[in-house]
Amino acid sequence: MGLRDRLSSFVFAIVNLVYFCAGLAVLVVGALGLSNASNIIDLLLFVPKINELSLIIDLVGLAVGPAIYLTVMGSVVIILSFIGCGGAFKKSKLIIYIFGMTTLLMMLFNIALIMFYAIDPYFIEGNVGSGMTRQLQENFESVKIDAGGVIIYPNDTTALAWNNMQFEESCCGVINFTDYKNFGWNYTDLTSSVSSSNVPPSCCLLISPGVPPTRTSDFVDQTTCLNTAPSSNPRYVNARGCISYAMQEVTRYNFIYTVVAAAFTGLQAIILCMTLRQGMKDNHVGV
């Protein structure tokens, strides 16, 4: 039994060390996010189109909440890792009970968080929509068409991201094409085929959807799309708003946080079981 107990203590120490390291890593990430939320975006560069979406969705603002969660979670885990080790090796029931109750509460919180993100991932749709509307109204600049019918894209990174998204995802505005009636924006057509425009060219249907155009010949009917109110010729304008695409991507980012919470929940369950077992081996536990 002596060898078995020593092996159990060794495994327990290793698991607590992993727990401590995980907490430290999460704390560092959270602290970086609190100091500058854009750091969270930098850590997600492996996600496709994260840079472009951060300009459209304002992911920096949405990253503040996860940064707070990671900071608090990491800090508590580091403290708990020391409490768990101390309580188990000193055979103190009081310390073990404090550790067990705190760990159990964290597990329940993480489980609730996982269920919340899994059941209702669209609970932040209002914040996403308002952020997209703000970015659209403050930074949108339409593509231009020169005298030869060549598409000229804007130099501004946010404006470019908006035009590319609407071309690639076949969407228009945040909710729909009427968003462009709510603010002023400029469009230049040197071909003289368009007198006034209700929507930008990036809202017009393409012959090859998903491929950003280079010439007016890439559109189904660019002149009719721009000259006529979309409500009377909807077949030439993308009817879908871009928020649906944006929420699909946000749900993907939420999945990352959900995986982190699930990993901590599993690790906490293992730590809790091992600590209680380690602390209760001796029937004469002192307080």
C-alpha positions as semicolon CSV with decimal commas, in nm:
position;residue;x (nm);y (nm);z (nm)
1;M;0,000;0,000;0,000
2;G;0,297;0,233;0,066
3;L;0,407;0,224;-0,298
4;R;0,049;0,272;-0,411
5;D;0,005;0,576;-0,185
6;R;0,331;0,730;-0,305
7;L;0,229;0,678;-0,667
8;S;-0,109;0,836;-0,595
9;S;0,058;1,137;-0,432
10;F;0,294;1,173;-0,727
11;V;0,011;1,164;-0,981
12;F;-0,186;1,411;-0,771
13;A;0,109;1,651;-0,765
14;I;0,151;1,627;-1,143
15;V;-0,218;1,693;-1,203
16;N;-0,210;1,995;-0,972
17;L;0,095;2,124;-1,155
18;V;-0,096;2,096;-1,483
19;Y;-0,387;2,276;-1,316
20;F;-0,155;2,555;-1,203
21;C;0,007;2,590;-1,547
22;A;-0,332;2,599;-1,718
23;G;-0,450;2,868;-1,480
24;L;-0,133;3,070;-1,536
25;A;-0,168;3,048;-1,915
26;V;-0,532;3,156;-1,904
27;L;-0,448;3,441;-1,665
28;V;-0,178;3,570;-1,899
29;V;-0,413;3,561;-2,199
30;G;-0,687;3,734;-2,001
31;A;-0,450;4,001;-1,868
32;L;-0,326;4,072;-2,220
33;G;-0,685;4,107;-2,334
34;L;-0,769;4,350;-2,053
35;S;-0,464;4,564;-2,123
36;N;-0,551;4,576;-2,492
37;A;-0,849;4,378;-2,625
38;S;-0,692;4,362;-2,971
39;N;-0,440;4,116;-2,825
40;I;-0,719;3,857;-2,810
41;I;-0,775;3,904;-3,182
42;D;-0,402;3,861;-3,246
43;L;-0,414;3,526;-3,064
44;L;-0,694;3,411;-3,298
45;L;-0,503;3,466;-3,621
46;F;-0,548;3,098;-3,704
47;V;-0,921;3,167;-3,760
48;P;-0,988;3,243;-4,130
49;K;-1,052;3,611;-4,214
50;I;-1,019;3,718;-3,850
51;N;-0,849;4,047;-3,945
52;E;-1,118;4,146;-4,194
53;L;-1,400;4,049;-3,960
54;S;-1,248;4,245;-3,672
55;L;-1,289;4,558;-3,886
56;I;-1,652;4,480;-3,968
57;I;-1,787;4,328;-3,646
58;D;-1,577;4,521;-3,391
59;L;-1,448;4,200;-3,237
60;V;-1,223;4,405;-3,010
61;G;-1,530;4,526;-2,821
62;L;-1,673;4,175;-2,804
63;A;-1,342;4,039;-2,670
64;V;-1,359;4,238;-2,344
65;G;-1,605;3,996;-2,181
66;P;-1,400;3,683;-2,258
67;A;-1,085;3,864;-2,139
68;I;-1,249;3,932;-1,801
69;Y;-1,364;3,570;-1,778
70;L;-1,016;3,436;-1,857
71;T;-0,849;3,669;-1,606
72;V;-1,084;3,578;-1,321
73;M;-1,079;3,209;-1,407
74;G;-0,700;3,196;-1,428
75;S;-0,654;3,380;-1,097
76;V;-0,895;3,153;-0,911
77;V;-0,740;2,838;-1,060
78;I;-0,389;2,941;-0,948
79;I;-0,512;3,003;-0,594
80;L;-0,708;2,677;-0,590
81;S;-0,409;2,475;-0,708
82;F;-0,214;2,585;-0,398
83;I;-0,511;2,533;-0,166
84;G;-0,572;2,185;-0,304
85;C;-0,213;2,075;-0,261
86;G;-0,185;2,223;0,087
87;G;-0,511;2,074;0,209
88;A;-0,434;1,727;0,075
89;F;-0,079;1,700;0,204
90;K;-0,162;1,852;0,545
91;K;-0,470;1,630;0,574
92;S;-0,683;1,932;0,672
93;K;-1,055;1,871;0,632
94;L;-1,133;2,244;0,652
95;I;-0,899;2,335;0,367
96;I;-1,016;2,039;0,159
97;Y;-1,381;2,136;0,206
98;I;-1,308;2,497;0,108
99;F;-1,123;2,375;-0,199
100;G;-1,396;2,128;-0,288
101;M;-1,683;2,375;-0,256
102;T;-1,500;2,646;-0,453
103;T;-1,402;2,404;-0,727
104;L;-1,757;2,268;-0,744
105;L;-1,900;2,620;-0,780
106;M;-1,653;2,693;-1,061
107;M;-1,750;2,370;-1,233
108;L;-2,120;2,459;-1,213
109;F;-2,050;2,807;-1,348
110;N;-1,852;2,665;-1,640
111;I;-2,123;2,411;-1,716
112;A;-2,384;2,690;-1,714
113;L;-2,160;2,894;-1,946
114;I;-2,118;2,602;-2,185
115;M;-2,493;2,538;-2,195
116;F;-2,566;2,908;-2,246
117;Y;-2,330;2,939;-2,542
118;A;-2,451;2,609;-2,689
119;I;-2,824;2,677;-2,652
120;D;-2,833;3,048;-2,737
121;P;-2,522;3,153;-2,933
122;Y;-2,714;3,448;-3,078
123;F;-2,765;3,628;-2,746
124;I;-2,513;3,894;-2,854
125;E;-2,670;3,951;-3,195
126;G;-2,789;4,297;-3,088
127;N;-2,436;4,403;-2,992
128;V;-2,296;4,260;-3,314
129;G;-2,557;4,439;-3,523
130;S;-2,503;4,776;-3,356
131;G;-2,127;4,744;-3,392
132;M;-2,158;4,654;-3,760
133;T;-2,394;4,947;-3,822
134;R;-2,152;5,187;-3,655
135;Q;-1,859;5,056;-3,860
136;L;-2,064;5,075;-4,180
137;Q;-2,182;5,432;-4,126
138;E;-1,845;5,563;-4,010
139;N;-1,610;5,390;-4,252
140;F;-1,795;5,272;-4,562
141;E;-1,662;5,382;-4,899
142;S;-1,800;5,230;-5,216
143;V;-1,594;5,084;-5,498
144;K;-1,563;5,310;-5,803
145;I;-1,603;5,230;-6,171
146;D;-1,377;5,404;-6,420
147;A;-1,461;5,504;-6,777
148;G;-1,353;5,162;-6,905
149;G;-1,582;4,972;-6,665
150;V;-1,297;4,861;-6,436
151;I;-1,377;4,823;-6,065
152;I;-1,154;5,035;-5,838
153;Y;-1,147;4,921;-5,476
154;P;-1,104;5,167;-5,184
155;N;-0,772;5,196;-5,001
156;D;-0,927;5,217;-4,655
157;T;-0,899;4,874;-4,490
158;T;-1,242;4,881;-4,325
159;A;-1,416;5,000;-4,644
160;L;-1,231;4,734;-4,842
161;A;-1,337;4,465;-4,591
162;W;-1,701;4,570;-4,621
163;N;-1,700;4,563;-5,002
164;N;-1,521;4,229;-5,016
165;M;-1,762;4,075;-4,764
166;Q;-2,066;4,189;-4,961
167;F;-1,918;4,056;-5,285
168;E;-1,799;3,726;-5,140
169;E;-2,099;3,650;-4,918
170;S;-2,367;3,792;-5,154
171;C;-2,509;4,013;-4,881
172;C;-2,599;4,381;-4,852
173;G;-2,582;4,610;-4,549
174;V;-2,629;4,489;-4,194
175;I;-2,998;4,395;-4,198
176;N;-3,063;4,456;-4,571
177;F;-3,015;4,711;-4,851
178;T;-3,224;4,977;-4,671
179;D;-2,930;5,040;-4,436
180;Y;-2,776;5,253;-4,711
181;K;-3,067;5,498;-4,689
182;N;-2,976;5,589;-4,332
183;F;-2,642;5,760;-4,393
184;G;-2,452;5,944;-4,662
185;W;-2,201;5,761;-4,879
186;N;-2,033;5,835;-5,211
187;Y;-2,022;5,637;-5,533
188;T;-1,833;5,735;-5,850
189;D;-1,931;5,598;-6,191
190;L;-1,722;5,743;-6,476
191;T;-1,907;5,536;-6,737
192;S;-2,204;5,778;-6,710
193;S;-2,441;5,480;-6,702
194;V;-2,567;5,557;-6,352
195;S;-2,720;5,891;-6,253
196;S;-2,780;5,809;-5,884
197;S;-2,736;5,497;-5,680
198;N;-2,951;5,347;-5,405
199;V;-2,700;5,078;-5,312
200;P;-2,326;5,035;-5,376
201;P;-2,209;4,801;-5,654
202;S;-2,098;4,549;-5,390
203;C;-2,471;4,487;-5,323
204;C;-2,545;4,392;-5,684
205;L;-2,576;4,032;-5,798
206;L;-2,272;3,878;-5,965
207;I;-2,259;3,631;-6,248
208;S;-2,014;3,427;-6,039
209;P;-2,126;3,472;-5,676
210;G;-1,848;3,483;-5,418
211;V;-1,582;3,611;-5,658
212;P;-1,501;3,985;-5,621
213;P;-1,550;4,145;-5,965
214;T;-1,290;4,332;-6,165
215;R;-1,518;4,474;-6,440
216;T;-1,883;4,571;-6,480
217;S;-1,927;4,269;-6,707
218;D;-1,898;4,051;-6,395
219;F;-2,240;4,174;-6,272
220;V;-2,577;4,031;-6,374
221;D;-2,712;4,380;-6,446
222;Q;-2,510;4,645;-6,263
223;T;-2,679;4,942;-6,434
224;T;-3,033;4,837;-6,345
225;C;-2,922;4,742;-5,994
226;L;-2,781;5,088;-5,925
227;N;-3,035;5,299;-6,117
228;T;-3,351;5,141;-5,979
229;A;-3,481;5,120;-5,623
230;P;-3,400;4,769;-5,491
231;S;-3,759;4,718;-5,376
232;S;-3,882;4,733;-5,736
233;N;-3,602;4,515;-5,882
234;P;-3,496;4,280;-5,600
235;R;-3,364;4,021;-5,844
236;Y;-3,060;4,239;-5,917
237;V;-2,973;4,318;-5,553
238;N;-2,852;4,087;-5,277
239;A;-3,150;4,067;-5,043
240;R;-2,971;3,902;-4,750
241;G;-2,816;4,120;-4,478
242;C;-2,455;4,057;-4,377
243;I;-2,537;4,009;-4,008
244;S;-2,632;3,646;-4,074
245;Y;-2,282;3,575;-4,204
246;A;-2,125;3,774;-3,920
247;M;-2,316;3,577;-3,657
248;Q;-2,200;3,248;-3,809
249;E;-1,841;3,364;-3,758
250;V;-1,908;3,495;-3,406
251;T;-2,058;3,156;-3,317
252;R;-1,731;2,998;-3,430
253;Y;-1,536;3,225;-3,193
254;N;-1,778;3,144;-2,910
255;F;-1,701;2,778;-2,968
256;I;-1,337;2,847;-2,878
257;Y;-1,438;2,993;-2,541
258;T;-1,675;2,702;-2,488
259;V;-1,394;2,452;-2,545
260;V;-1,175;2,636;-2,291
261;A;-1,456;2,626;-2,034
262;A;-1,520;2,256;-2,103
263;A;-1,150;2,173;-2,066
264;F;-1,137;2,350;-1,731
265;T;-1,452;2,173;-1,617
266;G;-1,303;1,833;-1,695
267;L;-0,972;1,919;-1,529
268;Q;-1,152;2,053;-1,222
269;A;-1,354;1,733;-1,193
270;I;-1,035;1,526;-1,196
271;I;-0,862;1,758;-0,949
272;L;-1,162;1,755;-0,714
273;C;-1,185;1,376;-0,706
274;M;-0,812;1,329;-0,657
275;T;-0,788;1,593;-0,384
276;L;-1,075;1,451;-0,185
277;R;-0,933;1,102;-0,217
278;Q;-0,585;1,220;-0,123
279;G;-0,709;1,416;0,176
280;M;-0,937;1,145;0,310
281;K;-0,691;0,857;0,301
282;D;-0,603;0,918;0,660
283;N;-0,901;0,856;0,890
284;H;-0,741;1,079;1,156
285;V;-0,752;1,403;0,963
286;G;-0,680;1,709;1,170
287;V;-0,824;2,052;1,128
